[in-house]
C-alpha cells in the first residue's frame, strides 16, 4: 500500500471511524507505520497468490486474515521486543477493523477465529526463534491452511480449535 492509497483509505472513513482509529493509536502513535507496512505486505501477498478471490469466504480469505495478524505481531515485535504487547495490540487493531466493517455472524466468527490463529501462530513461531521473513511466513501459513475446515454455522468453530476455517470455496 502506497502512502497515496493509505491517504485514500483514511479519507473514506466516517468521522466516528476516524475518531476511534485515532483513539486506538493515541497510546502508540508510531505503531501506525508498522500497521500500514503489515497491511500493505499482506495485501500484496494475497493479490499475488490469490488475485481477486481473497475477499471471498474461502481458504484465501482465511489466509489473508491469518497472514495480516501474523504480520502485525511480527512488525510490532520488531518495534517492542515484547510478544505479549505485540499480540495484544494486533488484537486491538483487528478488533477495530472487524467493528468498523461488520459482517454477518458466520463471516464475523470466521474472521475473528482466523485473526486469533495468526496472532497465536506468530507468537509461537517468534517464541521458538523461527525466522518470520515473508517467504517463510507464507509457507508456514499455507501448510496450516491445507488443514482448514469448512464452517456451516458459527458454532462449528468450537469443533475446529487451532485450525483455519472458511465458509465456501
NUFIPA-252952 format. One record per residue (C-alpha): x, y, z. Coordinates in steps of 0.1 Angstrom, whole numbers, plus 2048, in hexadecimal, padded with zeros to 3 digits. Example, Ala and Ser with C-alpha at 12.3 -4.5 7.8 and 13.67 -1.06 7.14 Angstrom:
BEGIN
87B7D384E/8897F5847/
***
This chain:
BEGIN
800800800/80F8217F5/80A84180B/7F284E7F0/7DC82E7F5/7DF83181B/7D3855818/7B684A802/7AB83081C/7AE849838/79A862824/77E84881F/778844844/75B854855/76286C871/75985388C/77083987C/78C85287A/78785C89E/7888388AA/7A7831895/7B884F8A3/7B08448C6/7BE8228BF/7E08308B4/7E084C8CE/7F28348E6/80C8298CC/80B8438B0/82A83689E/81B81489B/80682187F/82581B869/82A7F6870/8047F286D/80580284A/8237ED841/8137CC84C/7F27D583B/8047DE81A/81A7BF81B/7FC7A9822/7E77B7805/8047B57ED/80A7917F6/7E57887F3/7E27997D1/8007857C5/7F47647D3/7CE7677D0/7C67847B7/7A37917BC/7977737D1/7A577A7F3/7887917FC/76F7747F9/76875A814/78073E80A/7A1733816/7B1751805/79E76881D/7AA75383B/7CE75782E/7C977D82C/7BD780850/7D776885E/7F377984B/7E879C854/7E8794879/809781877/81979F865/80B7B787F/8197A389B/83B7A088A/83D7C6881/8327D08A4/84B7B88B3/8677C789F/85E7E98AF/8587DD8D3/86A7BC8D8/84C7B18ED/8367968DE/81979A8F6/8177C08EF/81B7B98CA/7FF79F8C9/7E87B48DF/7EC7D38C9/7E77BD8A9/7C67B18B9/7BB7D58C0/7C37DF89C/7B07C288D/7937C58A5/7907E989B/78F7DE876/7757C387C/75F7DD88E/7657F8874/75A7E0858/7417C8867/7377A7857/71A78F85C/71F77787A/72F75A867/748770854/750783874/757763887/76D75786B/78177786A/78677A890/790755892/7AA758876/7B7779884/7BE7688A5/7D074C894/7E7764883/7F07748A4/7F47538B6/80A74389B/820762896/8257648BC/82E73F8BD/84674189F/8577608AD/85A7508CF/86B7328BF/8827498AC/87473F88A/87D759870/85E76B864/86977A844/84D77E82B/85575E817/859748836/839756845/826750825/83272C824/82A726849/806733844/800721824/809700834/7F1707851/7D6713838/7D76F0828/7C66E4848/7AA6FE846/7866F484F/766701840/74C712856/72770F852/71C722871/73073888A/72F71C8A5/74370588E/762718898/7617068BA/76A6E68A7/7886F6895/79E7048B0/7C070C8A2/7B670787E/7AF721863/78A723859/77872E83A/75472F82E/755727809/76D7207ED/
***
